[in-house]
Amino acid sequence: MATTAPESRPRRPPTRGLLGGASVPDAAFRAVALAFGALVLALIAAMVAVMVQGSVHAIQRFGLGFLSGTLWSPNDRIFGALPFIYGTVVSSLLALLIATPIGLGVAIFLVEMAPHHVSNAISVLVELLAAIPSVLLGLWGIFVMVPFLQRTVEPALQAVFPGVPLFEGAPYGVGLLAAGLILAIMIVPTIVAISRDVMATVPVAQREAMLALGATPWETTRRAVLPYATSGILGAVVLGLGRALGETMAVTMVIGNRPVISPSLLEPSYTMASVLANEFTDATYDLYVSALIEIGLVLFGITILMNVAARLLVRRTARVSGRGER
Amino acid sequence: MDRTGARPPEALLEAAAPARGAAVAAPAASAVRIDSLGAWYGARKAIEGISLAIAPRTVTAVIGPSGCGKSTLIRCVDRLHEVTPGARVEGRVHVGDVDIYAPGTDPVAVRSMVGMVFQKPNPFPTMSVYENVAAGPRLRGSRIPRGALDDLVERNLRRAALWDEVKDKLGRPGADLSGGQQQRLCIARALATDPAVLLMDEPCSALDPISTYRIEELMRELAGDVTIVIVTHNMQQASRVSEWTAFVLAGDDGIGRLVEFDATEQLFTKPADPRTEAYITGRFG
């Protein structure tokens, strides 16, 4: 209906360069906004430059072998980052695997089922969960979750899946599983908050159209609300992933901090963020420092890569699901 | 034309409404029978004491100024009114011989025998043209063989006079069609569950005159096998498409009541109530 002609925009003199506005305040505003915009780019560029410069030593020494090397031995001056890359990626994906269904379930409950006051109360609690400092979560992880995993959950997993490589090894409590769980707790609020907001913006007309066809409430959620909200929900998951990749403190406290690559989720592991936090003060010689900085560079690269991939995914689904109201 | 003979036997004016005993014996002669219907949004009462009986395979228009509760009225026939938080209903509604507000009646079952077309075209944007039409039948649980589903989609797109325009783009998203086509797609989607009654809530208010004309034409054709109730604020449209017209008006208390229900020709030429006459001659609303 509302087909506003593009010609009907307020008249404005044609732009004359970036600072060619009509009035002085306008030009000043442009300059300030431009400066802030450029600042973001400059910051990123500076970060990359500093990290590349700092890691030159390690890059020259190990080349691409740094990424595929599985041995991290500062005493022998050998540095391979693969165990940390593995630990970061696997613990984050595990967290996503656990947190996505839970977060989505909570969001569906909040938007589609819960009465208003219940929904509001739970929303506040969920957001409170996001505000817990990660060191506290880590502490709880060490004193409560890890012993519980060690005594109850891990033996049970091994009993149910005997001989499955995913659950082999001695149950330490600390390890990839503990890290994945702690990260899941940390990213559930992100996924809940964003998918709740996205689902709340699905037009009532979409729900009613499905209900009017004789759909049950669940069918309405599954066939009308979720498809419409898919790209936003993906966005929520991506933000959660971003948080999981970079999270340091809580993970460091429960992952076991051992640079090994094991298919078992019960084995200790190590993440890139954790090794940076743990070893920076111990780095006594140049190559060590340089290797740690290169780890930072790799983490930065992986985060960016994941974000770009996720954006492409979101855009592809948005092309389908965003076509509702024009 | 013998006017008294043309009235449906249950055409109850509001004055005759308190015949509640009659409603229990669910007369199958009317497709929809509404008795003393009232509806609330929270503490606010939107409509009150509305009783009317709608003859099968006719087009009945519900007219009235904005805010008189005419949309609320038809949403009660689909049990969609209660979807709004805080909304509730009193009175009785029969669709065929089903008492849709009886304690044991499942609203989901009611909605699958009654179709609804909304004010703004609302095809499912993530579904193709084909999937939009198939959405209702697919809810019925059991898997429909592909061939049968193809036939069903084609038949209903034909019923909605859309087949020729979309037969080569069944796989395209429903939202890619023009506004008028989208609305006909929504009609096809509603028809695909084979409803006995099709409710239309100002279906043309977002459409251009040509699309409006096509949908009006379509309503006339569909009236052969479906009972249509259309809410419209457009009196010309009511007089063009409907055999029966109900005029609903909100009183000073803001509560909508049925003023007059009669054959469309009668209502527009010799209205019984002075308020109807005032409205159709454009003195208010």
Chai-1 contact restraints between the chains, C-beta under 6 A:
chainA,res_idxA,chainB,res_idxB,connection_type,confidence,min_distance_angstrom,max_distance_angstrom,comment,restraint_id
A,M1,B,A206,contact,1.0,0.0,6.0,A-B,restraint_1
A,A205,B,F118,contact,1.0,0.0,6.0,A-B,restraint_2
A,A205,B,N122,contact,1.0,0.0,6.0,A-B,restraint_3
A,A209,B,N122,contact,1.0,0.0,6.0,A-B,restraint_4
A,A212,B,R111,contact,1.0,0.0,6.0,A-B,restraint_5
A,A212,B,M116,contact,1.0,0.0,6.0,A-B,restraint_6
A,L213,B,G136,contact,1.0,0.0,6.0,A-B,restraint_7
A,L213,B,T193,contact,1.0,0.0,6.0,A-B,restraint_8
A,G214,B,V108,contact,1.0,0.0,6.0,A-B,restraint_9
A,G214,B,R111,contact,1.0,0.0,6.0,A-B,restraint_10
A,G214,B,S112,contact,1.0,0.0,6.0,A-B,restraint_11
A,G214,B,L139,contact,1.0,0.0,6.0,A-B,restraint_12
A,A215,B,L139,contact,1.0,0.0,6.0,A-B,restraint_13
A,T216,B,V108,contact,1.0,0.0,6.0,A-B,restraint_14
A,E219,B,L139,contact,1.0,0.0,6.0,A-B,restraint_15
A,P227,B,T126,contact,1.0,0.0,6.0,A-B,restraint_16
A,V320,B,T126,contact,1.0,0.0,6.0,A-B,restraint_17
A,S321,B,T126,contact,1.0,0.0,6.0,A-B,restraint_18
A,R323,B,P125,contact,1.0,0.0,6.0,A-B,restraint_19
A,R323,B,P173,contact,1.0,0.0,6.0,A-B,restraint_20
A,R323,B,A175,contact,1.0,0.0,6.0,A-B,restraint_21
A,G324,B,P125,contact,1.0,0.0,6.0,A-B,restraint_22
